[in-house]
Amino acid sequence: MEYVRLGRTGLKVSRLCLGCMTYGDPSQGHHSWVLREDESKPFFREAWEAGINFFDTADMYSIGASEEVTGRALKELAPRDQVVIATKVFNPMSDAPNDRGLSRKHIMAGIDDSLRRLDTDYVDLYQIHRFDYDTPIEETMEALHDCVKAGKVRYIGASSMWARQFIEMQHVAQMNGWTEFVSMQNYYNAAYREEEREVLPWCEDTGVGVIPWSPMARGFLTRRPEGKSIGGTDRAKSDPVAQRIFGRDEDFAVANAVCDVAEAKGLPPAQVALAWVLKNPVVTAPIIGASKPGHIADAVAALSVELSAEECEKIEKPYRPQWPKGHK
């Protein structure tokens, strides 16, 4: 496993990050495909034994259960200082009006709740899950800065938003001497490349680490499409995000191109789709999901897959511009 710096920080993370949304409690939330704790533990162990030291969850995954499962699994595997734990704040955790968003009240309560569920004194990377249109940026950035100064957070990061919003938040932090974001977790894969316009170039220019979510397009790029179906798995059938994001003729053309390249190389499409994301020099560590045997092994194998310029062109040629997605 290769280890790289997260942006300009001195923090070293594995080239792959294990996303933990899949682990928690299927009775909490609306995802029947979530694995329970006993089903989840083998994936944490396999990831750790493969050299992955970077784990990403969020407070809202299984309404807190993912953080609890992640915390217990990592505590069994390794000393706290050997793992990098990332979590997020923003989404509603209850029906209460202040139990959501990026107000000072919710951030301060949110970090304490996340620390309790993860059973740790600090998180390495605390990320805002989305942009909050209802809270002044100054309030959010000062609250995040105070979490760092209190020793509860080592670094802060952001997730999908418009480039102008990300830039403005960084500017507010800079002008006030507050902690700046060191990473951007955005939606990026061969079927969705709008981040290449502004967000990725700006991250590269300013030294912000990039940890894309859904680098294999929620599984859409891991199998050849059957007609115009996005997939037959329980997750694909019940995933409103996938239903909203995919469906254009160009999307299916990209998926077929990934499969064509994979077949020619004698590799699973998942490895080729992930290798395509990894080839972008601005990408630090794609966030992978694992729910079945072979998922982690495929992801690790993708680190060694080299795509030629011709193969990349074949994958990229069918792509057509689209309205930005993944922000909400």
C-alpha positions in Angstrom: 0.0 0.0 0.0 1.2 3.5 -0.9 0.8 6.3 1.6 0.5 9.9 0.5 0.1 13.3 2.2 -3.4 14.6 2.5 -3.1 17.9 0.6 -0.3 20.0 2.0 -0.6 18.6 5.5 1.9 16.2 7.1 -0.9 13.6 7.5 -0.2 10.4 5.7 -3.1 8.4 4.4 -3.4 5.2 2.4 -4.0 5.6 -1.3 -7.5 4.2 -0.7 -10.0 5.2 1.9 -12.7 2.7 3.1 -16.1 4.3 3.2 -18.2 3.1 6.0 -21.7 4.1 5.0 -22.3 0.4 4.2 -21.8 -0.5 7.9 -24.2 0.2 10.7 -27.8 -0.8 11.2 -30.3 -1.4 8.4 -33.2 -0.5 10.8 -31.8 3.0 11.2 -32.4 5.1 8.2 -33.8 4.0 4.8 -31.1 1.6 3.5 -31.9 -2.1 3.6 -28.5 -3.0 2.1 -26.5 -1.7 5.1 -24.5 -4.5 6.8 -24.9 -5.2 10.6 -21.9 -5.1 12.9 -21.0 -8.8 12.7 -21.2 -8.7 8.9 -19.1 -5.5 8.8 -16.1 -6.6 10.8 -14.5 -8.8 8.2 -14.3 -5.8 5.8 -12.6 -3.6 8.3 -10.0 -6.4 9.0 -9.4 -7.1 5.3 -8.9 -3.3 4.7 -6.5 -3.0 7.6 -4.5 -6.0 6.6 -4.3 -4.6 3.0 -2.7 -1.5 4.4 -5.6 0.8 4.4 -5.4 3.2 7.4 -8.0 5.8 6.2 -11.7 5.3 7.2 -14.5 7.6 6.4 -18.0 7.7 8.0 -20.6 10.3 8.9 -22.9 11.0 11.8 -26.0 10.5 9.6 -25.0 7.1 8.2 -27.6 4.7 9.9 -28.3 7.7 12.2 -25.1 7.3 14.2 -24.8 3.5 14.1 -22.1 3.6 11.4 -19.9 5.7 13.7 -20.5 3.2 16.5 -19.6 0.2 14.4 -16.6 1.9 12.9 -15.2 3.0 16.3 -15.5 -0.5 17.8 -14.1 -2.2 14.7 -11.0 0.0 14.5 -10.4 -0.2 18.3 -10.1 -4.0 17.9 -7.7 -3.7 15.0 -5.1 -1.0 15.8 -3.9 1.6 18.2 -5.7 4.9 17.8 -2.7 6.8 16.5 -2.3 4.3 13.6 -5.6 4.9 12.0 -7.0 8.0 10.3 -10.7 8.5 11.1 -12.9 10.9 9.2 -16.5 11.8 9.9 -19.0 14.4 8.8 -21.6 16.8 10.1 -24.5 18.6 8.5 -27.5 16.3 7.8 -30.5 16.0 10.1 -30.0 13.6 13.0 -33.5 14.0 14.3 -36.6 16.1 13.7 -35.4 18.9 16.0 -34.8 22.2 14.1 -31.2 22.6 15.5 -30.1 19.0 15.1 -28.9 19.7 11.6 -26.9 22.2 9.5 -23.7 24.0 10.2 -24.7 26.4 13.0 -22.3 26.7 15.9 -24.8 25.0 18.1 -25.1 21.9 15.9 -21.3 21.7 15.1 -20.4 21.8 18.8 -23.1 19.2 19.7 -22.3 17.2 16.6 -18.6 16.7 17.3 -19.2 15.6 20.9 -21.9 13.1 19.7 -19.5 11.8 17.0 -16.7 11.4 19.5 -19.0 9.5 21.9 -20.2 7.2 19.2 -16.7 6.6 17.8 -15.4 6.2 21.3 -12.4 8.4 20.7 -11.0 11.6 22.0 -10.6 13.2 18.6 -11.3 12.7 14.9 -8.5 13.2 12.4 -10.7 14.8 9.7 -14.0 16.5 10.5 -15.9 17.4 7.3 -18.9 19.4 6.5 -21.2 17.1 4.6 -22.7 19.8 2.4 -22.9 23.6 2.2 -25.4 25.3 4.6 -27.4 28.1 3.0 -29.1 29.0 6.3 -25.9 29.7 8.4 -23.4 32.5 7.9 -20.1 31.2 6.7 -18.3 33.0 9.5 -20.3 31.2 12.1 -19.4 27.8 10.5 -15.7 28.4 10.0 -15.2 29.8 13.5 -17.0 26.9 15.1 -14.9 24.4 13.1 -11.7 26.3 14.1 -12.8 26.1 17.8 -13.2 22.3 17.4 -9.6 22.1 16.2 -8.3 24.4 19.0 -10.2 22.3 21.6 -8.2 19.3 20.5 -11.4 17.4 19.3 -10.4 17.7 15.6 -7.0 17.5 13.9 -8.0 18.7 10.4 -11.2 19.9 8.7 -12.5 19.1 5.2 -15.5 19.9 3.0 -17.7 17.9 0.7 -19.6 18.5 -2.5 -20.5 22.1 -3.2 -20.1 24.8 -5.9 -16.5 25.9 -6.4 -17.4 29.5 -5.5 -18.8 28.4 -2.1 -15.7 26.4 -1.3 -13.5 29.3 -2.2 -15.5 31.7 -0.2 -15.4 29.5 2.9 -11.6 29.2 2.6 -11.3 32.9 2.1 -13.3 33.6 5.3 -11.0 31.3 7.2 -7.9 32.9 5.8 -9.1 36.5 6.5 -9.8 35.6 10.2 -6.8 33.4 10.9 -9.0 30.4 11.3 -8.4 26.8 10.4 -8.7 26.1 6.6 -10.1 23.0 4.9 -7.4 20.6 3.9 -9.5 18.3 1.8 -12.5 18.1 -0.6 -14.7 15.1 -0.8 -16.6 15.4 -4.0 -18.4 13.3 -6.5 -16.1 12.2 -9.3 -15.8 9.2 -11.7 -15.6 8.4 -15.4 -19.4 9.0 -15.7 -19.4 12.3 -13.9 -16.5 14.7 -14.7 -17.9 18.1 -14.1 -15.5 18.6 -11.1 -12.7 18.8 -13.7 -14.0 22.3 -14.6 -13.3 24.3 -11.5 -13.2 22.3 -8.2 -10.3 19.9 -9.1 -8.1 22.6 -10.7 -8.6 24.9 -7.7 -7.8 22.1 -5.3 -4.6 21.3 -7.2 -3.5 25.0 -7.3 -4.1 25.5 -3.6 -2.9 22.1 -2.3 -6.2 20.8 -1.1 -6.4 17.0 -1.0 -9.1 15.3 -3.0 -10.9 12.2 -1.7 -13.7 11.5 -4.2 -16.8 9.7 -3.2 -18.4 7.1 -5.5 -15.3 6.7 -7.8 -17.1 3.7 -9.3 -20.4 5.6 -9.7 -22.2 3.7 -6.9 -21.5 0.4 -8.7 -22.8 1.7 -12.1 -19.3 1.3 -13.7 -18.6 -2.2 -12.2 -20.8 -4.1 -14.6 -22.0 -3.9 -18.2 -25.4 -2.2 -18.4 -28.4 -4.3 -19.3 -30.4 -2.0 -21.5 -31.2 1.2 -19.6 -31.2 -0.3 -16.1 -28.7 1.1 -13.6 -28.4 -2.3 -11.9 -30.3 -5.1 -10.3 -28.8 -5.1 -6.8 -30.9 -4.1 -3.8 -28.9 -1.0 -3.4 -29.3 0.1 -7.0 -33.1 -0.5 -6.9 -33.5 1.5 -3.7 -30.9 4.2 -4.2 -32.6 7.5 -5.0 -29.3 9.2 -5.7 -28.3 6.7 -8.4 -31.8 7.0 -9.9 -31.4 10.8 -10.0 -27.8 10.8 -11.3 -27.7 8.2 -14.0 -29.9 7.5 -17.0 -28.5 9.5 -20.0 -27.4 7.6 -23.1 -23.9 9.0 -22.5 -23.8 7.4 -19.1 -24.4 3.9 -20.4 -21.9 4.6 -23.2 -19.2 5.4 -20.6 -20.1 2.2 -18.6 -19.8 0.1 -21.8 -16.5 1.7 -22.6 -15.1 0.9 -19.2 -16.3 -2.7 -19.6 -14.7 -2.9 -23.1 -11.4 -1.8 -21.8 -11.7 -4.2 -18.8 -12.4 -7.1 -21.1 -9.5 -6.3 -23.3 -7.2 -6.2 -20.3 -8.7 -9.3 -18.7 -9.7 -7.3 -15.6 -12.9 -6.7 -13.7 -14.6 -3.4 -14.7 -14.4 -2.1 -11.1 -10.6 -2.2 -11.3 -10.5 -0.2 -14.5 -13.1 2.4 -13.3 -11.1 2.9 -10.1 -7.8 3.0 -12.0 -9.2 5.8 -14.2 -9.9 8.0 -11.1 -6.5 7.1 -9.5 -4.6 8.3 -12.6 -5.7 11.9 -12.0 -2.7 13.4 -10.1 -4.9 15.7 -8.0 -6.7 12.7 -6.5 -5.4 11.7 -3.1 -7.4 8.7 -2.0 -10.7 7.6 -3.6 -13.4 6.4 -1.1 -14.3 2.8 -1.8 -17.2 0.8 -0.6 -17.1 -2.9 0.2 -20.0 -5.1 0.9 -19.1 -8.4 -0.8 -16.1 -10.7 -0.9 -13.6 -9.4 -3.5 -14.5 -5.7 -3.3 -11.5 -4.7 -1.3 -9.1 -7.0 -3.2 -10.3 -5.5 -6.5 -9.8 -2.0 -5.2 -6.3 -2.7 -4.0 -5.5 -4.4 -7.3 -6.6 -1.2 -9.1 -3.6 0.6 -7.6 -1.4 -1.5 -9.9 -3.5 -1.1 -13.1 -2.0 1.1 -15.7 -4.2 2.6 -18.4 -2.7 3.7 -21.7 -3.6 7.0 -23.3 -5.6 5.1 -25.9 -7.6 3.2 -23.2 -8.3 6.5 -21.3 -9.5 8.1 -24.5 -11.8 5.2 -25.1 -13.4 5.6 -21.7 -13.5 9.4 -21.9 -14.8 9.8 -25.5 -18.5 9.1 -24.8 -18.7 11.6 -22.0 -20.9 14.7 -22.5 -21.2 17.7 -20.2 -24.1 17.7 -17.8 -25.6 19.8 -15.0 -23.5 19.5 -11.8 -24.8 16.9 -9.4 -24.1 15.6 -6.0 -24.4 18.9 -4.1 -27.7 18.2 -2.4 
